[in-house]
Amino acid sequence: MEIGYYVDTIWPYLGPPLGFGLAFLLISRLMREKRRPSATVAWMLVIVWIPYIGVPLYLIFGGRKISKLTRRKSRINIAPPNASSGTVRSSPFGVISKGNRTEFQQTGVIAFESLVREIKQARTSIEIATFILSHDAIGRHIVRELSLQAKKGIEVRLLLDAVGSFGKKTLYILELEKAGGKIERFMPVLPFASLGKANLRNHRKIAIFDNKRAIIGGRNIGSEYMGPAPSSKRWKDLSLLIEGPAVMQLSATFEADWAFACRGKNCQPREIKPVEEYRGPELSTIEIMASGPDTLGDPLYEKILSIIQEADTNVAIVTPYYIPDEVIQRSLIVKARTGKSVKLLIPKKSNHPVTDLARASFLRELSEAGVEVLLYTSGMLHGKAILVDNTIAMTGSANIDLRSLFVNYELGAFFYDNGDIQAISNWIQELSADAEPFHESEKRSFLRSTAEDLSRLVTPLL
């Protein structure tokens, strides 16, 4: 009773100073972080004007490059920094390797069959990292196949993002542990061991088999992304199988993520074994690039921006969500206004309504500048790809939005050979056949306009 009395008496005097003192400390930290000006201003406004809401939100979701977490995580570049020749060499943004074989998976059926086949054919090890492992027939099927392999003595490691696969460590997944497989969760939100870490999600999708073959791309594991039979409800996505030296960098990325996720168990990244060049026709040169809080700068963003700005004739972008920063938006506008062919292909309606509202003003600006904005009409488009001048192409896990480019742990692959470029070009053309031009309505309701304005205002915080 007496304690409550003193709290009620003192809090009105101490509460506001403590709250504004904490807000001042957070703003100081915010100014030291390398954020976009729009994101810095948005967080400052929320923290200053509504500190009782802004401060907790920033503590939970405000993290971007958390130095303590970054220091704990191993570097993931397998090539020597000064390497400039040979099969594997370092690049300004990632690691380039020659002598790879690629097999693009343009449908969910092909992706499912390939994943199951690789799991069954694995002889020594299977490593899978995914943002979402759905609790549906597809998720259970894949876990069952992994469990069967684990029972045979094959090493199976499954890395799930703690938010993307929240609550998914249910009985059917625990079967894998009983069979001898290992499961880890990437950066659990609770308890709050580090401020802001709830915002840092592992969005990478990697599956590695026997340290020789790997599947990457935009697909998670679930019926929305893949299955044994065609489905009109399945999302349109893109993934690929890689065999060759590029798998070494993918293995290094997985090992660093795995060691970080199970650091309380004294896990250390394993030595990356050499992978020989694939012997056969139509070999691929691939640049593998990781990006996120564990990298210096924002390499994936910087690479995307550089190839857009260096484009001579055409740029085509496929992305499920389009919420760019000011530099990418302006670069596309400038390219279009200088006579270059610029195409943006997005779903007519995505699975996140707020991003559809937030993108509207960006799309109007692009359309007015002469960019061909196409809306995919045959369901949800979840694939990611960029094609520039028919000389370089890219796919991976990252969307063209602020979260993927500046916050998430992401993975991208860039291609420089005709076969890979043509495969991605054909995929974009196929999507374009099922798309309609973006036309901005002359009249927008007051509520619609307000919703779009508010959505764009909060996009730096998304």
Secondary structure, 3 states (H helix, E strand, C coil): CHHHHHHHHHHHHHHHHHHHHHHHHHHHHHHHCCCCHHHHHHHHHHHHHCHHHHHHHHHHHCCCCCHHHHHHCCCCCCCCCCCCCCCEEECCCCEEEEEEEEEEECCHHHHHHHHHHHHHHCCCEEEEEECCECCCHHHHHHHHHHHHHHHCCCEEEEEEECCCCCCCCCHHHHHHHHCCCEEEEECCCCCCCCCCHHHCCECCCEEEECCCEEEEECCCECCCCCCCCCCCCCCECCEEEEECCHHHHHHHHHHHHHHHHCHHHCCCCCCCCCCCCCCCCCCEEEEEEEECCCCCCCHHHHHHHHHHHCCCCEEEEECCCEECCHHHHHHHHHHHHCCCEEEEEEECCCCCHHHHHHHHHHHHHHHHHCCEEEEECCCCECCCEEEECCCEEEEECCCEEHHHHHCCEEEEEEECCHHHHHHHHHHHHHHHCCEEECCCCCCCCHHHHHHHHHHHHHHHHC
